[in-house]
């Protein structure tokens, strides 16, 4: 997920007619640049990418046929890049550039990939620990609730039995009193 933040893709289609275009791009430290230039129709275009401070030529080509020219270079220190396109005649060119941090460098990889991954995993572990703790507490609460229901059921059952026995006992006592009453009145 965090790799999505490491990559930027630029794509432009330029129509050139006997002109020179100079673009200044901000180059980032410890960054790999890959991309391509594609001439859409036959023409005459000269393209170069040069470091402004270092004057390093990172890419230079002359395109006359509709082909795709690829480039790849690495900036170890921040530098502005000068992209120059010189056209003779009418040309349409597609420019595609992809940047990503140089994760082949252990220091850069540690900062932009490993450390964020470790911190994400630590947060994930903490979240899982919290979920496990909450699940354990919920299981304990359910167990206590089940024991409470069981105790309540036992209490109600025993109370029902006692009430039934008491009811039968009171009915028997009333039966005896009614019988005694009827015997005294000589109705029985």
N, C-alpha and C positions, 0 to 999 in steps of 0.2 A: 504494500500500500504506500509506504513512504518513498518507493522508487518513482512514483508518479510525479513527485515534486522535483526530482532530479533531472528531468528531461524537458527540453523545450524544442518545438519543431516550428520552423518558419518556412512558408512556401509562397512564392510570388511568381507571377507571370508578367514579364516586362515587354513592351513593344518599343523597339529602338529604331530610330531613323536618323542615320548620319549624326550620331551624337555620342558624347562621352558622359557616363554616369559614374560619380564617385560617391560611395556610401561609407560612412564611418560607423562601425559597429563596436560596441563595448565588449571586449574579450575578458572573460573571467579567469581568475587564477585556477589552476588544476582542473581544466576543462578540456574534454575531447570534442572536437568539431568534425562532423561528417556531413556529407551532402553531395549534391550534384547540380550541374548546369546542363540543361537539355535545350538544344536548338530545335525549334518546332518546324522550321522550313529552311532550305538552303540560304545561306547568308555569309557574312564575314564579321565575326565578333571575336575580340581579344579580351580575355578575362584574367584578372590577377587579384590575389588576396595577399596583402603585405602588412606586416606589423608596423605600427606608426612609430613607436619608440625604438624598437630593435631593428627595424628595416629588414626583417627576415621575410623572404618570399615563401609563403606557405602553399600557394597554388598559382600556377600560371599556365594558360593554354590559349590556343587560337582555334576557333571552331568555324568550319565552313560547311559541313554536312550536318543533317539532322540526326545527331547522335547524343548520347548522354555521357558526360565527363564527370567522374566521381572524384571527390577529394576527402582526405582525412588528415587532421593535424591536431597537435596537443599544445596547449599553452600552459607552461609551468608557472608563469607569473602573469599578472594582469597587464593587458596591453590593448590599446585600441587597434582595430583591424580596419584597413582601408580596402574596400571592394571596388575595383575599377572595371567598368565594362565599356569598351570602345567599339562602336558599330560603324561599319561602312555599308551603306545601303539600308534597306528595310529588313529588320530581323525581329523575330519573336523568340524570347528565351524564357525558360522556366528555371527558377532558382529555388532549390530546396536545401534547407540547413537544419541539422539536428544537433543539439548539444546535450552533453551529459557530463557529470563529474567523473574525473579520472579515478575510478575505483581500483585500478591496477596499482596505484600508489597506496601503500599500506596506511600512511598517515591520513590521507584523504578518505580512504575507504573506512577507516576507523571513525572519522568525524561524521561522514555523510551517510554511511550505511550501517556499520556495526553498532556504534553507540545508540543511534535511534532504534535499531532492531532490539538491542538488549533492553533499553528502557521500555519499549513496547511490550516485550516479553515479561518484564518485571511487573508492569501494570496489569497484564493479562493474568499472571500468577496471583497477584493480590486480589483481583476480581474473582478468580476461581476459588481462592481461599475464603473470601467473603460469602460466596454462593454456597460452598461446602458447609461453612459454619451456620448459615441461615437454614440450610437443608437439615442439618443435624438438630438445630433448635426446633424446627418445625416437626421433625420426627418425634422428638422428646415431648413436645406439646400434644401431639396426636396420641402418643402412648399414655400420657397423663390423663387426657380427656377420655380415652378408652377405659382406663382404670376407674375414673370417676363415674362413668356410665355403668360400669360393671358393679361398683359398690352401690350406686343408687338403685340398680335393678335388684340386687340382693336385698337391700333394705326394704324396698317396696314389696318384694315377694314375701319376705318374712313377716312384714307388717300385715299383708293381706291374709296370710295363714293365721296369724294371731287374731285378727279381726273376725275371720271366719269361725275359729274355735270359740272366741268370746260370744259371737252371735249365736252359735249353736248352744252354747252353755246357757246364755240368757233365755233363749227359747225353751230350753228344757226346764229351767227354773219357772218360767211363766206357765209352762204346761203343767208342772206339778202344782202350782198355786191354783190354777183354774180347776184342776181335777179335785183338789182339796175343797175348793169353794163349792163345786157341784156336789161333792159328797156330803158336805155340811147341809146343804139345802135339800139333799136327798133327791137330786135330779139324776143321779147316776146309781 
